[in-house]
């Protein structure tokens, strides 16, 4: 599994369908569509975006997405998936892509999304991964493991970060212990070491996904989301446990890890924030030549995060995108995107 900062052929997204809004706060529909639009347009400055949309929302999506520069509009490709509703969480419900070391061919892994442990019962969420593989004509690399893309984070050099709460959990893999889950991750992702972090089952819908908690900023470097003192005890304990484990860990190459904090905003300062919101700046996305960074409208931490990530990725443009609907919907910028690696064949 390549590191996210390596080149992409495209980034996959989805336009939120009507049913997606049924359990979200009143008025969130417009905010969510606006967030998805801004993220797609920001990515389209740098690389191709393929966005899947249900037929009923195609006209709405087209009008909003094409309201941008000619270059951006040309980089955004809409693909209609039929009449089934689509939800935007492509990190979790789309395939995870890997590259064969021998043939350099791309394969997609369908991790059998089961609604984050039966918390979501949408049938379309369970079938979209194979639809995308068929649509893009990418062969499947089979596994029986139930997982989500937001639950795994790799440095591209053999090391994987993951939380036990999201993977070694009877609501996903009831017949597998940690060793069995780890063996299968090594087989399908081509990694040699898993650094397990405990997480907390039930802390949020995802059971504590890694992509809002700790991310590789490069081999041997991890950026860690630090909650404010006002955050609930669950999340401050998660942070302390993760920092302790990572401080003593070594990666697949035997390196100790440099840990950099990215301070989260106080939820009480975010307009309209839901108590369950996880406003994490480490839920960013790498694209060609840039890093797309979420912003929450809290100046001190917004600016601070841009500074931290600007220092870590000094060779890239740092592109802030304000989010208004996604955080209250239970996700973030990284959660609604999934990259397809670009394979550069030897000549």
SELUMDREN-851129 format. One line per 3 residues: their letters; for each residue x, y, z of N, C-alpha, C. Coordinates in steps of 0.2 Angstrom, whole numbers. Each point is the difference from the previous one (the first is absolute). Example, Ala and Ser with C-alpha at 12.3 -4.5 7.8 and 13.67 -1.06 7.14 Angstrom:
SELUMDREN-851129
AS> 66:-28:39:-4:6:0:4:6:0  -2:5:-4:4:6:1:-4:5:3
//
This chain:
SELUMDREN-851129
XXX> 4:-6:0:-4:6:0:4:6:0  0:4:-5:4:6:-1:-2:5:6  5:4:2:-1:6:4:-5:5:-4
XXX> -4:3:4:-5:5:-3:4:6:-4  6:2:2:3:5:-3:4:-1:-7  0:-7:-2:2:-2:-6:-5:2:-6
XXX> 2:1:-6:-5:2:-5:-6:-4:-1  -6:4:-2:-6:-3:-1:-2:0:-7  -4:-5:-2:-3:0:-7:-6:4:1
XXX> -3:0:5:-7:4:2:-1:-1:7  -5:5:2:-3:-1:7:-7:-1:-2  -3:-5:4:-7:-2:0:-4:3:5
XXX> -6:3:-2:-5:3:5:-7:-3:-2  -5:3:4:-7:-2:-2:-4:6:3  -5:1:-4:-5:6:1:-5:-3:5
XXX> -1:3:6:-5:-2:5:-7:-1:-3  -3:-6:1:-7:-1:-2:-5:2:5  -6:1:-2:-5:2:4:-1:-4:7
XXX> 0:-6:0:0:-4:6:6:1:5  5:3:-3:6:1:4:-2:6:5  -5:4:-2:-1:5:5:-5:-1:5
XXX> -3:-6:0:-6:-1:4:2:0:8  6:-2:1:1:-1:7:5:6:3  1:5:-5:4:6:2:-4:6:2
XXX> 3:5:3:-3:5:3:-4:4:-6  -6:3:2:-4:4:-5:4:5:-3  0:1:-7:4:5:-3:7:-2:-2
XXX> 2:-6:2:7:-3:-1:1:-1:-8  -6:-2:-3:0:-2:-7:4:5:-4  -1:7:0:3:5:-4:7:0:2
XXX> 2:0:7:6:1:2:5:-6:-2  -3:-6:0:4:-6:-2:1:1:-7  -5:1:-5:2:1:-7:5:5:-1
XXX> 0:6:3:4:5:-1:7:-2:2  1:-4:6:7:-3:2:3:-4:-5  -5:-5:-3:3:-5:-5:2:4:-6
XXX> -4:5:-2:2:4:-6:7:3:1  1:4:6:6:3:1:6:-4:0  -1:-6:3:6:-5:0:1:-3:-7
XXX> -5:-2:-3:1:-2:-7:4:5:-5  -2:6:1:3:6:-4:7:1:2  1:0:7:7:1:2:5:-6:-3
XXX> -3:-6:1:4:-6:-3:1:1:-7  -5:3:-4:1:0:-7:5:5:-3  2:4:5:6:5:-2:6:-4:-2
XXX> 0:-6:3:7:-4:0:-1:-7:-3  -6:-3:0:0:-6:-3:-7:-2:-2  -1:-5:-4:-7:-2:-2:-4:-3:6
XXX> -7:2:0:-5:-2:5:-5:-4:-4  -2:-6:2:-5:-4:-2:-5:0:5  -6:3:-1:-5:0:5:-7:-4:-2
XXX> -1:-4:4:-6:-5:-1:-7:4:3  -5:-1:-4:-6:4:2:-6:-4:-2  -5:-1:4:-6:-3:-2:-4:4:-5
XXX> -4:-3:-4:-3:3:-6:-4:6:2  -4:-1:6:-4:5:2:3:7:2  7:-1:2:3:6:2:5:3:-5
XXX> 0:-3:-6:5:1:-5:0:8:-2  -6:2:-2:-1:7:-2:3:5:6  -2:-1:6:2:4:5:7:0:1
XXX> 3:-6:0:8:0:0:3:3:-5  -2:-1:-6:3:3:-6:0:8:0  -5:3:2:-1:7:1:5:3:5
XXX> 1:-4:6:4:3:5:7:-2:-1  2:-5:-3:7:-2:-1:3:4:-6  -4:2:-5:3:3:-5:0:8:0
XXX> -2:2:6:1:7:2:7:2:2  5:-1:-4:7:1:2:4:2:-7  6:0:1:4:2:-6:0:-6:-6
XXX> 1:2:-6:0:-5:-5:5:-5:1  6:1:3:4:-5:1:-2:-5:5  -3:2:6:-3:-4:5:-6:-4:-3
XXX> -4:3:-3:-6:-3:-3:2:-6:-5  5:1:-3:3:-5:-5:2:-6:4  3:1:6:3:-5:4:-5:-4:4
XXX> -7:2:0:-5:-3:4:-4:-4:-5  0:-7:2:-4:-4:-5:-6:-3:5  -6:0:-3:-6:-2:4:-1:-7:-3
XXX> -2:-5:4:-2:-7:-3:-7:-1:4  -5:-1:-4:-6:-2:3:0:-8:2  -2:-1:6:0:-7:3:-7:-4:-1
XXX> -5:4:-2:-7:-3:0:-5:3:4  -5:-3:2:-5:2:4:1:0:8  5:-4:2:1:-1:7:4:6:3
XXX> -2:1:6:3:6:4:7:-2:1  4:6:0:7:-1:2:2:5:6  4:-3:4:2:4:5:8:2:-1
XXX> 2:5:3:6:3:-2:7:-3:3  -1:-5:4:6:-2:4:4:-5:-4  3:3:-5:4:-4:-5:7:-3:3
XXX> 2:3:5:6:-3:4:-2:-7:3  -6:-1:2:-2:-6:3:-4:-5:-4  -3:3:-5:-5:-5:-4:3:-1:-7
XXX> 4:4:-3:4:-2:-6:5:-5:1  3:-2:-5:6:-5:1:6:4:2  4:-4:4:7:2:1:5:-3:-5
XXX> 4:5:-3:4:-3:-5:7:-1:1  3:-5:-2:6:-3:1:4:-1:-7  6:0:0:4:-1:-6:5:-6:1
XXX> -1:-5:-5:4:-6:0:8:2:-1  4:-3:4:7:2:0:3:-3:-7  -3:-6:-2:3:-4:-6:-2:4:-6
XXX> -7:0:-1:-3:2:-6:-1:8:-1  0:3:6:-1:7:0:-8:2:-1  -4:-6:0:-7:1:-2:-4:3:6
XXX> -5:4:-1:-4:2:6:-6:-5:1  -1:-2:6:-5:-4:2:-4:4:6  -7:-2:0:-4:3:5:-2:-5:5
XXX> -1:2:6:-2:-4:6:-7:2:2  -4:-5:0:-7:2:2:0:-3:8  0:4:5:0:-2:7:-7:-1:3
XXX> -4:-1:-5:-7:-3:3:-3:5:5  0:6:-2:-3:5:5:-7:-2:3  0:0:6:-7:-3:3:-3:6:5
XXX> 1:6:-2:-3:5:4:3:2:6  7:0:0:4:1:6:-3:-5:6  -1:-6:-1:-2:-5:5:-7:1:1
XXX> -4:0:-6:-7:0:0:-4:6:3  4:6:-1:-3:6:2:-4:3:-6  2:-2:-6:-4:3:-6:-2:-6:-4
XXX> -6:1:-2:-3:-6:-4:-1:1:-7  3:5:-3:-1:1:-7:3:-5:-5  -4:-3:-4:2:-5:-4:5:3:-5
XXX> -1:6:-3:5:3:-5:7:0:3  0:2:6:7:0:3:4:-6:0  -4:-6:0:3:-6:0:2:-3:-7
XXX> -2:4:-5:1:-3:-7:4:5:-4  1:6:2:3:5:-4:8:-2:-1  3:-3:4:7:-2:-1:1:-4:-6
XXX> -4:-5:-1:0:-4:-6:-2:3:-6  -5:5:1:-2:4:-6:6:4:-3  3:3:5:6:4:-2:5:-4:-4
XXX> 2:-6:3:5:-4:-3:-2:-2:-7  -6:-1:-1:-3:-2:-7:0:6:-4  -2:6:2:0:6:-4:7:2:-2
XXX> 5:0:5:7:2:-2:4:-6:-3  -3:-6:-1:3:-6:-3:7:-1:4  -1:0:7:6:-2:4:-2:-7:3
XXX> 5:-5:0:-2:-6:3:0:0:7  -4:-5:3:0:0:8:5:-5:3  3:2:5:4:-4:4:-4:-2:6
XXX> -2:-6:1:-5:-3:4:2:0:7  -4:1:5:1:-1:7:-7:-1:3  1:-4:6:-7:-1:4:0:6:6
XXX> 5:4:1:1:4:5:-6:6:-1  -3:2:6:-5:5:0:4:6:3  1:6:-4:3:6:2:-2:6:-4
XXX> 3:5:2:-1:6:-4:6:4:-2  1:4:-5:6:3:-2:2:5:5  -5:3:4:2:5:5:3:-4:6
XXX> 0:-6:1:3:-4:5:7:-2:-1  3:2:-5:7:-2:-2:4:6:-2  6:0:2:5:6:-2:7:-3:-1
XXX> 3:1:-6:6:-3:-2:5:5:-2  7:-2:2:5:5:-2:3:-2:-7  -3:-5:-3:3:-3:-7:6:-3:1
XXX> 3:-1:6:6:-4:0:0:-6:5  -6:-2:1:-1:-6:3:-4:0:7  -1:7:2:-3:1:7:-8:2:-1
XXX> -4:-3:4:-7:2:1:-2:2:7  -4:5:0:-3:2:6:-7:-2:0  -3:-2:6:-7:-2:0:-2:-1:7
XXX> -6:1:1:-3:-1:7:-4:-6:1  2:-3:5:-4:-7:2:-7:1:0  -3:6:3:-7:1:1:-4:-1:-7
XXX> 4:2:-6:-4:1:-6:1:-7:-4  5:-4:2:1:-6:-5:0:-6:4  3:-1:6:-1:-6:4:-6:1:5
XXX> -6:0:-3:-6:1:3:-5:-5:-3  -4:-3:5:-5:-5:-2:-5:3:-5  -1:7:0:-5:2:-5:2:1:-7
XXX> 7:-2:-1:3:0:-7:2:-8:-1  5:-2:4:3:-6:-1:-1:-5:6  -6:-3:1:-1:-3:6:4:-6:1
XXX> 3:-3:-5:3:-7:1:8:1:-1  2:6:1:7:2:-1:3:3:6  6:-2:2:3:3:6:5:5:-4
XXX> 4:4:5:4:5:-3:6:-3:-5  2:-6:2:6:-3:-4:-3:-1:-7  -6:-3:0:-3:-2:-7:-2:6:-4
XXX> -2:6:3:-1:6:-3:6:3:-3  5:-1:4:7:3:-2:3:-4:-6  -1:-6:0:3:-5:-5:-4:2:-7
XXX> -6:1:1:-4:2:-7:2:7:-2  1:4:4:2:7:-2:7:0:-3  4:-4:3:7:-1:-4:-1:-3:-6
XXX> -4:-5:-1:-1:-3:-7:-3:4:-5  -5:4:2:-4:4:-6:3:6:-1  4:3:5:2:7:0:8:0:-2
XXX> 3:-6:1:7:0:-1:4:3:5  -2:1:6:4:3:5:3:-5:5  5:2:4:4:-5:4:-1:1:7
XXX> -3:6:2:0:2:7:-7:4:1  -4:-2:5:-6:3:2:2:3:7  -1:7:1:1:3:6:-8:1:3
XXX> -1:-4:5:-7:0:2:-1:5:6  -6:4:-1:-2:5:5:-6:-3:2  -2:1:7:-6:-3:2:-6:3:-2
XXX> -1:7:-1:-6:3:-1:-6:-2:5  -6:2:-2:-5:-1:5:-6:-2:-4  -3:-6:1:-6:-3:-4:-6:4:3
XXX> -4:3:-5:-6:3:2:1:8:1  7:2:0:1:7:1:-3:5:-5  -1:-3:-6:-3:4:-6:-3:-6:-5
XXX> -3:2:-5:-3:-5:-5:5:-4:-2  7:2:-2:5:-4:-3:3:-5:5  -1:1:7:4:-3:5:7:2:0
XXX> 1:6:-1:7:4:0:4:-2:-6  -1:3:-5:4:-1:-6:7:4:1  5:-3:-4:6:3:1:1:6:-4
XXX> -4:1:-5:1:6:-5:-2:7:3  -3:0:6:-2:6:4:5:0:6  4:-5:1:4:0:6:8:1:-1
XXX> 2:-4:-4:8:0:-2:1:-2:-7  4:4:-3:2:-1:-7:7:1:-1  3:-4:-5:7:1:-2:1:6:-4
XXX> 5:4:2:1:6:-4:6:-1:-4  3:-6:0:6:-3:-3:2:-6:4  5:-4:-3:3:-5:3:3:2:7
XXX> -2:-3:5:3:2:7:-3:6:3  -5:3:-3:-3:6:3:-8:-1:0  -3:2:6:-7:-1:1:-3:7:3
XXX> -5:2:-3:-4:6:2:-6:-3:4  0:2:6:-5:-2:5:-5:5:2  -7:-2:-1:-5:5:2:-1:1:8
XXX> 1:6:2:0:1:8:-6:3:2  -4:-3:4:-7:3:2:2:6:5  -5:5:0:1:5:5:-2:-3:7
XXX> 2:4:5:-2:-2:7:-7:-1:1  -4:4:-4:-7:-1:1:-4:-6:-3  4:-3:-4:-2:-6:-3:-2:-6:5
XXX> -4:-4:-1:-2:-6:4:6:-4:2  -1:-3:6:5:-4:3:2:-6:-5  -5:-3:-4:2:-5:-4:5:2:-5
XXX> -1:6:-3:5:2:-6:7:2:3  0:3:6:6:2:3:4:-7:2  -3:-5:2:3:-6:2:2:-3:-7
XXX> -3:0:-5:2:-3:-6:6:3:-2  0:7:0:6:4:-2:6:-2:4  0:-1:7:5:-1:4:3:-7:-1
XXX> -5:-5:-1:2:-7:-2:4:0:-6  -3:3:-5:4:0:-7:7:3:0  0:6:4:7:3:0:5:-5:4
XXX> -2:-3:5:4:-4:4:2:-6:-4  -4:-3:-4:2:-6:-4:4:2:-6  -1:6:-3:4:2:-6:7:2:2
XXX> 0:3:6:7:2:3:4:-5:1  -2:-6:1:4:-6:1:0:-5:-6  -3:2:-5:-1:-5:-6:6:1:-5
XXX> 1:-5:-4:5:0:-5:-4:-2:-7  2:3:-5:-4:-2:-6:3:-6:-4  -2:-1:-6:2:-7:-3:8:1:-2
XXX> 3:6:0:7:1:-2:4:0:7  -3:0:6:3:0:6:1:7:2  -3:5:-3:1:7:2:-5:2:6
XXX> 3:4:5:-5:3:5:-4:5:-4  -6:2:3:-4:4:-3:0:8:3  0:4:-5:-1:7:2:-7:2:1
XXX> -3:3:5:-7:1:1:-1:8:0  -4:2:-4:-2:7:0:-7:1:1  -2:4:5:-7:2:1:-3:4:-4
XXX> -7:-1:-2:-4:5:-3:-6:1:5  0:6:3:-6:1:5:-6:1:-3  -5:-4:3:-7:1:-3:-3:6:3
XXX> -6:3:-3:-3:6:3:-5:-3:5  -2:5:4:-5:-1:5:-7:0:-3  -3:-6:0:-7:0:-3:-5:5:2
XXX> 1:3:6:-5:5:2:1:6:-4  6:1:-4:1:6:-4:-2:-1:-7  -2:-6:-2:-2:-1:-7:-8:1:-1
XXX> -2:4:-4:-7:2:-1:-4:-6:-2  -5:-2:4:-5:-5:-2:3:-7:2  6:-1:3:3:-6:1:-4:-5:4
XXX> 0:-6:-2:-3:-6:4:5:-2:5  -3:-3:5:5:-2:6:4:-6:-2  -2:-4:-5:4:-5:-3:5:1:-5
XXX> 0:7:-2:5:2:-5:7:-2:2  4:-2:-5:7:-1:1:4:5:-5  1:6:2:3:5:-5:8:-1:0
XXX> 2:-5:-4:7:-2:0:3:3:-6  6:3:1:4:3:-6:4:-5:-3  1:-6:3:4:-5:-3:-4:-4:-5
XXX> -6:2:-1:-5:-3:-5:1:3:-7  6:2:-2:2:3:-6:1:-5:-6  1:3:-6:1:-4:-5:6:2:-5
XXX> 4:-5:-1:6:2:-5:-3:-1:-7  2:5:-4:-1:0:-7:6:2:-4  1:0:-6:6:1:-4:2:7:1
XXX> 5:1:4:3:7:2:-3:4:5  -5:-3:4:-4:4:5:-2:-5:5  -2:3:6:-4:-3:5:-6:4:1
XXX> -6:-3:0:-6:3:1:-2:-1:8  -1:6:3:0:0:7:-7:2:3  -3:-3:4:-7:2:3:1:6:4
XXX> -5:5:0:0:5:5:-7:1:3  0:2:6:-7:0:4:-2:7:2  3:5:-2:-2:7:2:2:2:7
XXX> 5:-3:3:3:2:6:7:2:-1  1:7:-1:6:3:-2:7:-3:3  0:-1:6:7:-2:3:2:-7:-2
XXX> -5:-5:0:2:-6:-2:0:-1:-7  -4:3:-4:0:0:-7:7:2:-3  2:6:3:7:2:-2:5:-4:2
XXX> 0:-2:6:5:-5:3:1:-6:-4  -6:-3:-2:0:-6:-4:4:1:-7  -2:6:-3:3:1:-6:8:1:1
XXX> 2:3:5:7:1:2:3:-7:1  -3:-4:4:3:-7:1:1:-4:-6  -5:0:-4:0:-4:-6:4:3:-6
XXX> 0:7:0:5:3:-4:7:-1:1  2:-1:7:7:-2:1:1:-7:-2  -5:-4:1:1:-7:-1:1:-2:-8
XXX> -4:4:-3:-1:-1:-8:3:7:-3  6:2:1:2:6:-2:1:0:-8  0:-6:-3:1:0:-7:-7:0:-4
XXX> -5:1:4:-7:-1:-3:-4:7:2  -5:1:-5:-5:6:2:-5:-3:5  -1:4:5:-5:-1:5:-6:3:-1
XXX> -5:-4:-2:-7:3:-2:-5:-1:5  -2:6:4:-5:-1:5:-7:0:-3  -5:-5:2:-7:0:-2:-4:0:6
XXX> -4:5:1:-5:0:5:-6:-5:0  -1:-3:5:-5:-5:1:-6:2:4  -6:0:-2:-6:2:4:-5:-6:1
XXX> 0:-4:-5:-5:-6:1:3:-7:2  6:-1:-3:3:-7:1:1:-2:7  3:5:4:1:-2:7:-6:-2:4
XXX> -5:3:-1:-7:-1:3:-3:-7:-2  2:-2:-6:-2:-6:-4:4:-6:3  5:1:4:4:-5:2:7:-2:-3
XXX> 2:5:-5:6:-2:-3:4:7:-2  4:-1:-4:5:6:-2:2:-1:-7  5:4:-2:3:1:-7:3:-7:-2
XXX> 4:-3:4:3:-6:-2:-5:-6:-1  -6:1:4:-5:-6:0:-4:0:-6  0:5:-4:-4:0:-6:4:-1:-6
XXX> 6:-1:0:5:-1:-5:3:-7:0  2:-2:-6:4:-6:0:5:0:-7  6:0:1:5:1:-5:1:-7:-4
XXX> 1:1:-7:2:-6:-4:7:1:-2  5:-4:2:7:1:-1:2:1:-8  4:4:-1:3:0:-7:6:-4:-1
XXX> -1:-5:-4:6:-5:-1:4:3:-6  6:1:2:5:2:-5:5:-6:-2  -2:-3:-6:4:-6:-3:7:2:-2
XX> 5:-4:2:7:1:-2:0:-1:-8  4:5:-3:1:0:-7:7:-3:-2
//
